Amino acid sequence: MGMKVFSSGVNFRDAVKSDTTAVNCKAIYVGTGGDLVLAQSTTATPVTFKGIAAGSFVPIELKLGRIMAATTAADLVILDW
């Protein structure tokens, strides 16, 4: 028994940084490095993932989560499957 960390994304689109727009995804690609500020739901307290390197895939599932406007990482793509 193990945890599935990553799989092939079949649905992907550019991410929108917004404190109010809800997002569903299972991973985020970071094109330009920086901080990734995420909230697990529309009411959750945001958490900052500091210093994500350019070209990284962050395997994190969001269900009606948010990619906060305070995110300094750029060229983000959200993936789902």
Legacy VTK file of the C-alpha trace (Angstrom):
# vtk DataFile Version 3.0
C-alpha trace
ASCII
DATASET POLYDATA
POINTS 81 float
0.000 0.000 0.000
1.509 3.287 -1.064
0.516 6.821 -1.808
0.078 7.774 -5.453
2.108 10.945 -5.798
1.688 11.844 -9.440
-0.068 10.663 -12.565
-0.567 11.984 -16.076
-2.682 15.114 -16.289
-5.383 14.939 -18.959
-7.064 18.271 -18.275
-4.976 21.400 -17.903
-5.387 25.165 -18.158
-3.726 28.383 -17.114
-4.277 29.172 -13.454
-5.865 32.407 -12.260
-4.500 33.995 -9.084
-7.533 35.188 -7.159
-8.655 35.398 -3.548
-12.217 34.548 -4.614
-12.081 32.229 -7.663
-12.502 28.545 -6.752
-10.171 26.004 -8.409
-10.244 22.202 -8.725
-6.950 20.487 -9.518
-4.602 17.672 -8.545
-1.306 19.365 -9.377
0.089 22.791 -10.214
2.957 23.415 -12.629
5.115 26.425 -11.714
6.756 27.987 -14.771
8.441 30.894 -12.977
9.589 30.250 -9.415
8.345 32.010 -6.298
5.923 31.526 -3.431
2.698 29.580 -3.942
-0.102 30.733 -1.612
-3.008 28.263 -1.522
-6.231 27.795 0.412
-7.864 24.346 0.553
-11.366 25.784 0.281
-13.098 29.105 -0.188
-13.184 29.569 3.602
-9.825 28.031 4.619
-6.851 30.031 5.859
-4.209 30.323 3.110
-0.852 28.538 3.455
2.374 29.694 1.787
4.691 27.222 0.079
7.930 29.239 0.017
10.452 29.257 -2.802
8.962 26.823 -5.311
11.531 26.400 -8.104
10.757 27.157 -11.751
9.746 24.041 -13.670
8.289 22.308 -10.594
5.133 20.223 -10.403
3.407 20.597 -7.026
1.234 17.486 -6.451
-1.536 19.046 -4.380
-5.267 18.473 -4.662
-7.615 21.427 -4.415
-11.393 21.015 -4.377
-12.934 24.452 -4.604
-9.600 25.786 -3.367
-7.949 29.076 -4.217
-4.610 30.177 -5.657
-4.297 33.421 -3.754
-3.401 36.775 -5.349
-0.376 36.949 -2.981
1.255 34.123 -4.985
4.563 35.371 -6.433
5.208 32.281 -8.574
4.040 32.828 -12.150
3.166 31.006 -15.363
1.036 28.553 -13.398
-0.830 25.670 -15.030
-3.357 23.558 -13.134
-3.691 19.851 -13.992
-6.470 17.389 -13.308
-7.258 13.780 -14.274
LINES 1 82
81 0 1 2 3 4 5 6 7 8 9 10 11 12 13 14 15 16 17 18 19 20 21 22 23 24 25 26 27 28 29 30 31 32 33 34 35 36 37 38 39 40 41 42 43 44 45 46 47 48 49 50 51 52 53 54 55 56 57 58 59 60 61 62 63 64 65 66 67 68 69 70 71 72 73 74 75 76 77 78 79 80
